[in-house]
Amino acid sequence: RVVQRAQMSIVPTLTSVRFRPLLGDGPDEPLCGVLEIGGCTPGAPAYTLLLDIGCTERFDLAALEALRTIAPSVDAVLLSHPDLAHLGGLAYAHGKLSLRCPVYATLPVWRMGQMFMYDAYQARASECAGRVDGFDLDDVDAAFSHVTQLKYSQTIRLAAKGTHGAVLSITPLPAGRTLGGAFWKISVEAEEILYAPDFGAEQERLLNPTSLASVRKPSALIATAHALSRELPPRKQRVAQLLDLVVGGLRAGAPVLLPVDSAARCLELMHTLDQHWTASKLGSYPIVLVSHTALNTLEFAKAQMEWMSDLVIRAFDSSGLPLSFKHVIPCHSLDELAEVLGTGSDADGKAKPASPAVVFVTTEGCDMGLSRSLLTEWLPQPQRLVVLTATGPASSNARRLFEAASANNGAGGMANSGKGGITVRLSRLVERALVGDALEAWQERRAAQRRADQARLASEIAAMPVAETSPAEPEVAEEGAPASAVDSVLAQAQSLAVGAHPLMPFSLKVPRVDEWGEQVTEPQWGELARVAEVAARTSSDGLALTRSVSGKTAGMNKRKASGAIRADGDAGGDDDDEEEDEEQQRLAAAR
């Protein structure tokens, strides 16, 4: 017996991984990187992932111009944290760089990311005559409407462009540090790639630590290493130092200013102070959050308890009360803050001293908006206290103040203790008209951008599917008939039209309707009144004519009965017959 054995050939599959950072080479810089994954064999699918798309608080968008050539080939965007350093350039890339691929993030990153963008946009617009170059709030809404919200450990499979089937999968896992912050596990066949740009390894009051250690032996790890050189004391010591500094300043009668971000680390700080205020009964000192999105930030944080730490969940299970910032007062402007602090002028025109309070203000870098205004107001006054909980972005006012204070008294020291005050030069945005070479360079950039936008629009129109339609035979006009204006309009429209269907010179008039029915204009109402009046007059004339005919008929019947009408056909009988015929005709006409 002959047994035929099938020969099976096993071809080893190799995967090439290439990561190219566009932003984030230095410490405290926004992050944006391109991850290219492809097979080494011919015909293997290739993927291009955009890992975060950050921007500075000042929205320096020139660094994102490298995405203009990469955007059409990107398969997906992965967002890890809700702050501007990780998603600040999303609105600009979506609105001006034609980034139309799917965007993935967790639900808190999606929600709190919008709060970051709204707050930063308002702060920037307040310094730039109400506008921001590069994008507007409509671009922000459009960009975030394309974000797909995921849960932790939820796996999504992606197919490469131009191929069928899904070989690559992405999974967000808890990263800590921010509400909903995630590191991404990217799986391709037997390879696992971890993208963990920022993560928190400590257990906090509001957030759990990262689960990065749960992933064993990944093929590649992409992470930032700038914080390895920083030596920090234990968390309990840092929290105790912060509380002692803040409470000591309040009891000395000094208001305390803490510049924070919009909706990330500020939640942990406010929750820590709120819990301490409840335990120590410090309700006489208000805690104020000054932000353009203060109320929405607090409400959204309360509604996302399932993303918080086990301590918050157990507290909710035992007490039945949701997370609440009981001592935090939201303020959206400096006028509202002045009412809380009791500042202003008295009857003699003298400025009133501010009552002791803790003021959290956005943004963290103090370069624009509310934070820069308060920092400029508070620094010259020795009876007020400024606490920097972070070094701030590079080249920001907060960074310059931190470096000056550290150089004056050492890291963690108070700037006005022992050695006297310090001098810090704060920067602010000034709008000036361009002249000379700067104006010509700006005009050239604008012209190049317009040409690029027109070329992109033309390529998108050319890529639109065109339905196959049979051309209609032109109608032959009758002899002596003038040329139709509709035909000329159609010919011109079809010569300019780009698409599948010919244009028709017809516009559908949709009536305007409200809760009372269809709206009628004044000329239409006058025409309706005239028609109703004519109809009423016609009906009244017909009714009167019917009554007169019926009365005459009754009189004729009475005369017949009394013998008044002669049967021999004299002249009187003929006249009555003629009148009767006329009345019958009038009655028929009226009917």
C-alpha positions as MATLAB code, in Angstrom:
seq = 'RVVQRAQMSIVPTLTSVRFRPLLGDGPDEPLCGVLEIGGCTPGAPAYTLLLDIGCTERFDLAALEALRTIAPSVDAVLLSHPDLAHLGGLAYAHGKLSLRCPVYATLPVWRMGQMFMYDAYQARASECAGRVDGFDLDDVDAAFSHVTQLKYSQTIRLAAKGTHGAVLSITPLPAGRTLGGAFWKISVEAEEILYAPDFGAEQERLLNPTSLASVRKPSALIATAHALSRELPPRKQRVAQLLDLVVGGLRAGAPVLLPVDSAARCLELMHTLDQHWTASKLGSYPIVLVSHTALNTLEFAKAQMEWMSDLVIRAFDSSGLPLSFKHVIPCHSLDELAEVLGTGSDADGKAKPASPAVVFVTTEGCDMGLSRSLLTEWLPQPQRLVVLTATGPASSNARRLFEAASANNGAGGMANSGKGGITVRLSRLVERALVGDALEAWQERRAAQRRADQARLASEIAAMPVAETSPAEPEVAEEGAPASAVDSVLAQAQSLAVGAHPLMPFSLKVPRVDEWGEQVTEPQWGELARVAEVAARTSSDGLALTRSVSGKTAGMNKRKASGAIRADGDAGGDDDDEEEDEEQQRLAAAR';
ca = [
       0.000    0.000    0.000;
       1.363    3.346   -1.042;
       0.918    6.171    1.442;
       1.175    9.679    0.067;
       2.610   12.092    2.599;
       1.995   15.792    2.200;
       5.108   17.828    2.437;
       4.738   20.884    4.640;
       7.149   23.765    4.322;
       7.569   26.028    7.362;
       8.694   29.532    6.569;
       9.934   31.543    9.562;
       8.198   34.888    9.959;
      10.276   37.864   10.989;
       8.905   41.212   12.112;
      10.767   44.471   11.778;
      10.092   47.187   14.358;
      11.278   50.764   13.899;
      10.526   53.620   16.290;
      11.260   57.193   15.324;
      10.626   60.008   17.849;
       9.376   63.244   16.323;
       9.169   65.051   19.669;
      10.374   64.282   23.170;
      14.129   63.993   22.762;
      14.760   66.161   25.829;
      13.289   66.096   29.354;
       9.869   67.653   29.976;
       9.157   67.941   26.252;
       5.925   66.922   24.515;
       5.862   63.408   23.102;
       5.158   62.197   19.589;
       6.648   59.166   17.896;
       6.125   57.001   14.831;
       6.161   53.212   15.221;
       6.564   51.257   11.972;
       5.905   47.513   12.116;
       6.252   45.320    9.055;
       7.103   41.832    7.931;
      10.414   40.990    6.369;
       8.824   38.712    3.788;
       7.410   40.073    0.513;
       3.693   40.881    0.707;
       3.623   40.993    4.520;
       1.351   43.723    5.953;
       2.951   46.867    7.325;
       1.611   49.146   10.017;
       2.325   52.748   10.959;
       1.211   53.846   14.417;
       1.432   57.349   15.832;
       2.237   57.143   19.542;
       0.887   60.282   21.234;
       0.783   63.674   19.581;
       1.781   66.246   22.169;
       2.325   69.977   22.106;
       3.490   72.701   24.480;
       1.194   74.988   26.459;
       2.030   77.798   24.054;
       0.942   75.627   21.117;
       4.231   75.718   19.223;
       2.816   73.876   16.225;
       5.815   74.255   13.921;
       7.334   71.089   15.403;
       4.346   69.070   14.138;
       4.876   69.979   10.479;
       6.807   66.723   10.039;
       3.445   64.940   10.350;
       2.165   66.501    7.126;
       3.884   63.874    4.975;
       3.302   61.022    7.434;
      -0.398   61.611    8.200;
      -1.863   59.867    5.101;
      -0.031   56.624    5.903;
      -0.817   56.427    9.633;
      -3.075   53.493   10.553;
      -3.946   54.550   14.118;
      -3.089   57.011   16.883;
      -2.624   55.812   20.484;
      -3.039   58.359   23.300;
      -1.598   57.467   26.690;
      -2.395   60.458   28.973;
      -4.844   63.413   28.873;
      -2.356   66.269   29.279;
      -1.087   68.559   26.532;
       2.295   66.796   26.426;
       0.526   63.718   25.025;
      -2.459   65.016   23.003;
      -2.049   68.787   22.661;
      -1.457   68.583   18.892;
      -4.415   66.335   18.036;
      -6.774   69.167   17.006;
      -4.161   70.767   14.753;
      -3.232   67.456   13.137;
      -6.876   66.591   12.506;
      -7.883   70.000   11.185;
      -4.811   71.103    9.225;
      -2.692   68.013    8.593;
      -5.539   65.732    7.386;
      -5.010   63.094   10.061;
      -8.123   60.974    9.497;
      -7.085   57.606   10.919;
      -8.734   56.027   14.008;
      -7.670   57.423   17.390;
      -7.771   55.259   20.529;
      -7.744   56.304   24.188;
      -9.398   55.377   27.456;
     -12.612   57.114   28.486;
     -11.010   59.428   31.122;
      -8.215   60.370   28.715;
     -10.829   61.290   26.128;
     -12.939   63.305   28.577;
     -10.160   64.990   30.565;
      -8.214   65.623   27.370;
     -11.043   67.847   26.186;
     -10.862   69.793   29.461;
      -7.132   70.281   28.894;
      -7.672   71.555   25.363;
     -10.565   73.876   26.265;
      -8.700   75.398   29.207;
      -5.426   75.840   27.313;
      -7.237   77.318   24.302;
      -9.013   79.911   26.466;
      -5.770   80.789   28.236;
      -3.922   81.179   24.947;
      -6.764   83.132   23.323;
      -6.798   85.591   26.235;
      -3.225   86.526   25.321;
      -3.766   86.617   21.533;
      -6.821   88.826   20.992;
      -9.277   85.944   21.325;
      -7.816   83.567   18.743;
      -5.208   80.831   18.423;
      -3.255   80.313   15.210;
      -3.549   76.837   13.754;
      -6.916   75.608   15.042;
     -10.076   76.619   16.871;
     -12.582   74.986   19.206;
     -14.469   73.457   16.271;
     -11.297   71.575   15.347;
     -11.027   70.391   18.953;
     -14.588   69.052   18.927;
     -14.129   67.415   15.534;
     -10.870   65.758   16.572;
     -12.252   64.318   19.822;
     -15.415   63.109   18.099;
     -13.216   60.653   16.160;
     -11.635   59.178   19.311;
     -12.649   55.617   20.182;
     -12.920   55.112   23.952;
     -11.574   51.847   25.342;
     -11.488   50.152   28.726;
      -8.453   48.686   30.414;
      -7.476   45.276   28.952;
      -9.846   45.737   25.983;
      -8.196   44.430   22.821;
      -8.762   45.984   19.393;
      -7.548   44.343   16.196;
      -6.303   46.479   13.338;
      -5.935   45.661    9.671;
      -3.248   47.272    7.576;
      -4.329   49.559    4.769;
      -4.935   47.723    1.537;
      -5.080   44.284    3.215;
      -7.786   42.006    4.581;
      -7.678   40.418    7.983;
      -6.326   41.614   11.306;
      -2.884   40.687   12.532;
      -2.054   43.557   14.874;
      -3.821   44.099   18.194;
      -3.610   46.953   20.713;
      -4.526   46.813   24.419;
      -4.497   49.684   26.975;
      -3.287   48.770   30.478;
      -3.185   50.894   33.666;
      -0.211   53.242   33.809;
      -1.049   55.296   36.904;
      -0.012   58.941   37.308;
      -3.181   60.348   35.644;
      -6.849   59.387   35.658;
      -7.272   56.841   32.863;
      -3.574   56.958   31.945;
      -2.501   53.894   29.989;
       0.493   52.171   28.535;
      -0.137   50.221   25.351;
       0.602   46.602   24.556;
       0.992   46.146   20.798;
       0.954   42.535   19.618;
       2.043   41.373   16.178;
       2.065   37.599   15.708;
       4.428   36.365   18.449;
       5.915   39.780   19.225;
       4.801   42.107   22.031;
       5.792   45.790   22.094;
       5.111   47.977   25.123;
       4.734   51.731   24.830;
       4.953   53.228   28.331;
       6.077   56.861   28.090;
       4.969   57.914   31.597;
       3.797   55.726   34.464;
       3.396   55.941   38.219;
       4.913   53.200   40.362;
       3.564   54.448   43.717;
       0.201   53.813   45.322;
      -1.643   57.127   45.551;
      -4.868   58.173   47.200;
      -6.729   58.623   43.943;
      -4.873   56.246   41.602;
      -3.440   52.747   41.671;
       0.166   52.095   40.603;
       0.976   50.888   37.120;
       0.593   47.255   36.117;
       3.667   47.385   33.902;
       5.345   44.584   35.861;
       2.507   42.204   34.961;
       3.714   41.980   31.344;
       6.527   39.453   31.225;
       9.401   39.617   28.770;
       8.118   41.915   26.020;
       9.962   41.943   22.728;
      10.509   45.711   22.941;
       9.882   48.472   25.478;
       9.482   52.129   24.521;
       9.715   54.414   27.553;
      11.174   57.727   28.654;
      14.210   57.645   30.940;
      14.625   61.302   31.872;
      13.332   60.771   35.432;
      15.961   58.153   36.295;
      18.391   60.863   37.405;
      15.909   62.414   39.842;
      16.090   61.373   43.475;
      12.873   61.957   45.371;
      12.092   61.319   49.049;
       9.356   58.812   49.921;
       5.796   59.785   49.101;
       4.661   60.121   52.733;
       7.503   62.527   53.407;
       6.655   64.640   50.362;
       2.957   64.780   51.292;
       3.761   65.741   54.891;
       6.128   68.463   53.701;
       3.490   69.878   51.363;
       0.780   69.892   54.058;
       3.050   71.505   56.635;
       4.070   74.213   54.173;
       0.509   74.991   53.070;
      -1.131   74.868   56.507;
       1.725   76.864   58.054;
       1.320   79.599   55.490;
      -2.448   79.762   56.028;
      -2.139   80.013   59.803;
       0.380   82.814   59.298;
      -2.289   84.681   57.282;
      -0.716   84.127   53.843;
      -2.782   82.999   50.842;
      -1.103   80.070   49.045;
      -0.871   79.774   45.245;
      -0.235   76.408   43.561;
       0.083   76.375   39.740;
      -1.236   73.024   38.466;
      -2.336   71.377   35.233;
      -5.954   71.396   34.077;
      -7.270   67.895   34.797;
      -4.498   65.416   35.641;
      -2.168   65.762   38.652;
      -4.319   68.541   40.102;
      -6.976   65.945   41.013;
      -4.539   64.042   43.247;
      -3.385   67.263   44.931;
      -6.915   68.535   45.560;
      -8.059   65.153   46.861;
      -5.097   65.003   49.265;
      -5.796   68.484   50.655;
      -9.549   67.861   50.778;
      -9.061   64.701   52.875;
      -6.655   66.519   55.195;
      -9.079   69.436   55.543;
     -11.820   67.026   56.639;
      -9.594   65.172   59.107;
      -8.054   68.335   60.620;
     -11.248   70.435   60.482;
      -9.718   73.229   58.424;
     -12.956   74.250   56.744;
     -12.383   77.908   57.589;
      -9.676   78.045   54.899;
     -11.279   77.646   51.458;
      -9.660   75.632   48.666;
     -10.236   77.295   45.278;
      -9.706   75.875   41.789;
      -9.317   78.715   39.267;
      -9.720   77.378   35.744;
     -11.837   78.003   32.667;
     -13.199   74.446   33.051;
     -13.126   74.172   36.862;
     -16.695   72.978   37.424;
     -16.703   70.491   34.540;
     -13.358   69.050   35.621;
     -14.641   68.322   39.133;
     -17.941   66.876   37.897;
     -16.285   64.606   35.337;
     -13.808   63.368   37.956;
     -16.640   62.449   40.320;
     -18.339   60.417   37.575;
     -15.267   58.246   36.862;
     -14.762   56.448   40.163;
     -14.366   53.033   38.513;
     -11.042   54.248   37.097;
      -9.696   55.266   40.511;
      -7.828   53.439   43.259;
      -9.076   50.615   45.439;
      -9.099   53.018   48.402;
     -11.705   55.210   46.714;
     -13.812   52.182   45.751;
     -13.731   50.737   49.294;
     -14.650   54.116   50.765;
     -17.623   54.289   48.432;
     -18.707   50.725   49.270;
     -18.553   51.369   53.026;
     -20.156   54.813   53.141;
     -22.283   54.776   50.007;
     -21.177   58.337   49.257;
     -19.455   59.088   45.946;
     -16.193   60.945   45.641;
     -16.668   64.620   46.452;
     -14.382   67.598   46.774;
     -16.310   69.112   49.691;
     -13.914   71.954   50.433;
     -13.043   72.849   46.800;
     -14.720   75.939   45.312;
     -14.621   76.204   41.478;
     -13.919   79.662   40.030;
     -13.769   80.509   36.330;
     -12.343   84.056   36.442;
     -10.252   86.361   38.580;
     -13.384   88.294   39.564;
     -14.908   85.187   41.119;
     -11.628   84.541   42.939;
     -11.642   88.116   44.289;
     -15.096   87.516   45.775;
     -13.885   84.373   47.548;
     -10.705   86.027   48.863;
     -12.516   89.244   49.802;
     -10.085   91.440   47.896;
     -10.953   94.748   46.298;
     -11.085   98.336   47.520;
     -12.667   99.732   50.667;
     -14.552  103.010   51.043;
     -11.292  104.973   51.131;
     -10.022  103.344   47.928;
      -7.406  101.220   49.708;
      -6.867   97.617   48.644;
      -8.233   95.021   51.037;
      -5.877   92.218   52.097;
      -6.721   88.760   50.807;
      -8.060   86.248   53.298;
      -6.022   83.043   53.769;
      -6.948   80.434   51.170;
      -5.393   77.748   48.975;
      -5.630   78.667   45.294;
      -5.027   76.077   42.561;
      -4.652   77.846   39.220;
      -4.093   76.618   35.667;
      -1.909   76.405   33.612;
       1.157   74.703   35.112;
       3.800   76.687   33.225;
       2.382   80.137   34.220;
       3.077   81.425   30.697;
      -0.423   82.651   29.885;
      -3.932   83.098   31.128;
      -5.006   82.990   34.743;
      -1.812   81.500   36.178;
       0.465   84.165   34.680;
      -1.802   86.964   35.908;
      -1.911   85.609   39.459;
       1.804   84.836   39.540;
       2.624   88.372   38.409;
       0.318   89.766   41.089;
       1.462   87.545   43.967;
       5.258   87.467   43.552;
       5.973   91.113   44.603;
       3.940   90.695   47.826;
       5.986   89.125   50.663;
       2.878   88.183   52.679;
       1.806   85.658   50.014;
       3.155   82.173   49.344;
       3.772   80.404   45.995;
       4.286   76.622   46.049;
       5.598   74.850   42.938;
       4.673   71.159   42.999;
       6.441   70.540   39.670;
       9.345   72.035   37.789;
       7.093   73.120   34.928;
       7.685   72.799   31.184;
      11.007   73.800   29.707;
      11.540   77.570   29.165;
       8.372   78.414   31.082;
       7.912   81.013   33.808;
       7.416   78.281   36.386;
      10.704   76.632   35.357;
      12.599   79.935   35.630;
      11.111   80.594   39.049;
      11.982   77.068   40.217;
      15.557   77.320   39.011;
      16.007   80.759   40.600;
      14.624   79.557   43.946;
      16.743   76.396   43.849;
      19.892   78.359   43.059;
      19.094   80.801   45.864;
      18.426   78.382   48.716;
      18.842   74.886   47.298;
      16.253   72.471   46.037;
      13.081   72.536   48.095;
      14.001   75.763   49.947;
      11.894   78.867   50.271;
      13.020   81.683   48.041;
      12.738   84.454   50.635;
      14.272   82.621   53.601;
      17.707   83.582   54.872;
      19.213   85.181   51.792;
      16.499   87.655   50.899;
      14.397   87.864   47.778;
      15.217   86.892   44.213;
      14.630   88.505   40.856;
      12.852   86.535   38.145;
      12.144   87.793   34.646;
       8.711   86.594   33.511;
       7.822   86.408   29.845;
       4.474   87.228   28.275;
       3.052   87.171   24.780;
       3.102   90.449   22.847;
       1.376   90.775   19.468;
       3.267   92.925   16.971;
       2.929   93.523   13.245;
       5.474   91.781   11.022;
       7.685   93.942    8.833;
      10.477   93.400    6.356;
      11.951   89.931    5.967;
       9.762   88.474    8.724;
       6.613   89.535    6.869;
       7.873   88.093    3.572;
       8.803   84.801    5.241;
       5.358   84.600    6.846;
       3.643   85.290    3.512;
       5.718   82.592    1.837;
       4.753   80.079    4.512;
       1.086   80.960    4.156;
       1.254   80.639    0.356;
       3.020   77.276    0.645;
       0.395   76.101    3.116;
      -2.447   77.180    0.812;
      -0.849   75.340   -2.107;
      -0.442   72.233    0.013;
      -4.089   72.431    1.141;
      -5.272   72.829   -2.453;
      -3.176   69.881   -3.588;
      -4.507   67.765   -0.737;
      -8.091   68.729   -1.563;
      -7.554   67.931   -5.240;
      -6.120   64.516   -4.363;
      -9.083   63.762   -2.098;
     -11.538   64.752   -4.842;
      -9.677   62.652   -7.380;
      -9.822   59.673   -5.034;
     -13.618   59.894   -4.708;
     -15.474   57.008   -6.387;
     -17.264   57.957   -9.600;
     -20.397   56.064  -10.614;
     -20.720   54.970  -14.211;
     -23.640   56.708  -15.881;
     -24.675   56.644  -19.497;
     -24.572   60.075  -21.073;
     -27.989   61.404  -21.980;
     -28.663   62.258  -25.585;
     -29.135   65.979  -26.108;
     -32.647   67.021  -26.968;
     -33.165   68.717  -30.358;
     -34.876   72.050  -30.064;
     -37.801   72.840  -32.333;
     -37.196   75.005  -35.337;
     -37.507   78.640  -34.543;
     -37.438   78.032  -30.773;
     -34.917   80.061  -28.807;
     -32.050   78.308  -27.001;
     -33.095   77.148  -23.526;
     -31.420   78.880  -20.590;
     -31.670   75.643  -18.601;
     -29.606   73.790  -21.207;
     -26.848   76.393  -21.023;
     -26.803   76.260  -17.234;
     -26.651   72.469  -17.295;
     -23.828   72.478  -19.800;
     -21.790   74.902  -17.731;
     -22.477   73.014  -14.489;
     -21.525   69.637  -15.980;
     -18.316   71.064  -17.367;
     -17.329   72.289  -13.887;
     -18.742   69.365  -11.904;
     -16.443   66.763  -10.391;
     -18.369   63.704   -9.312;
     -20.716   60.975  -10.321;
     -23.977   62.768  -11.016;
     -24.860   65.778  -13.155;
     -26.007   68.898  -11.410;
     -29.668   69.929  -11.715;
     -30.776   73.571  -11.422;
     -33.465   72.744   -8.885;
     -33.667   73.756   -5.253;
     -36.212   72.155   -2.970;
     -38.012   74.782   -0.910;
     -38.598   73.396    2.547;
     -41.370   75.216    4.437;
     -40.470   76.729    7.775;
     -42.498   75.101   10.536;
     -42.746   75.979   14.225;
     -44.905   74.648   17.079;
     -47.964   76.423   15.606;
     -47.601   74.990   12.132;
     -46.215   76.250    8.843;
     -44.950   79.809    8.937;
     -46.700   82.237    6.536;
     -45.181   85.488    5.328;
     -47.120   88.749    5.230;
     -47.737   88.705    1.437;
     -48.933   85.095    1.659;
     -51.244   85.983    4.514;
     -52.736   88.865    2.490;
     -53.339   86.576   -0.480;
     -55.022   83.988    1.739;
     -57.263   86.677    3.251;
     -58.278   87.910   -0.199;
     -59.142   84.382   -1.392;
     -61.147   83.732    1.764;
     -63.065   86.994    1.298;
     -63.951   86.150   -2.315;
     -65.086   82.680   -1.313;
     -67.251   84.068    1.473;
     -68.835   86.647   -0.867;
     -69.627   84.006   -3.509;
     -71.236   81.700   -0.999;
     -73.391   84.519    0.445;
     -74.604   85.580   -3.037;
     -75.577   82.009   -3.898;
     -77.476   81.640   -0.637;
     -79.463   84.863   -1.239;
     -80.258   83.812   -4.811;
     -81.498   80.421   -3.654;
     -83.751   82.022   -1.093;
     -85.281   84.404   -3.730;
     -85.906   81.565   -6.201;
     -87.544   79.382   -3.605;
     -89.789   82.325   -2.558;
     -90.922   82.985   -6.131;
     -91.592   79.296   -6.740;
     -93.795   79.158   -3.691;
     -95.726   82.224   -4.948;
     -96.284   80.618   -8.343;
     -97.573   77.444   -6.741;
     -99.987   79.511   -4.660;
    -101.250   81.355   -7.741;
    -101.743   78.043   -9.591;
    -103.767   76.755   -6.750;
    -106.002   79.881   -6.706;
    -106.460   79.885  -10.523;
    -104.581   83.172  -10.966;
    -102.560   81.713  -13.840;
    -104.658   81.184  -16.937;
    -104.293   77.955  -18.842;
    -105.138   79.482  -22.240;
    -101.536   80.781  -22.708;
    -102.084   84.538  -22.492;
     -99.338   87.097  -22.292;
     -99.216   87.100  -18.432;
     -98.555   83.344  -18.294;
     -95.717   83.637  -20.796;
     -94.023   86.341  -18.747;
     -94.162   84.188  -15.641;
     -92.661   81.223  -17.507;
     -89.799   83.370  -18.804;
     -89.061   84.698  -15.312;
     -89.091   81.164  -13.970;
     -86.590   80.023  -16.630;
     -84.255   82.937  -15.877;
     -84.344   82.176  -12.170;
     -83.537   78.523  -12.850;
     -80.529   79.517  -14.964;
     -79.263   81.914  -12.323;
     -79.628   79.242   -9.690;
     -77.658   76.753  -11.815;
     -74.937   79.333  -12.426;
     -74.723   80.123   -8.697;
     -74.451   76.442   -7.885;
];
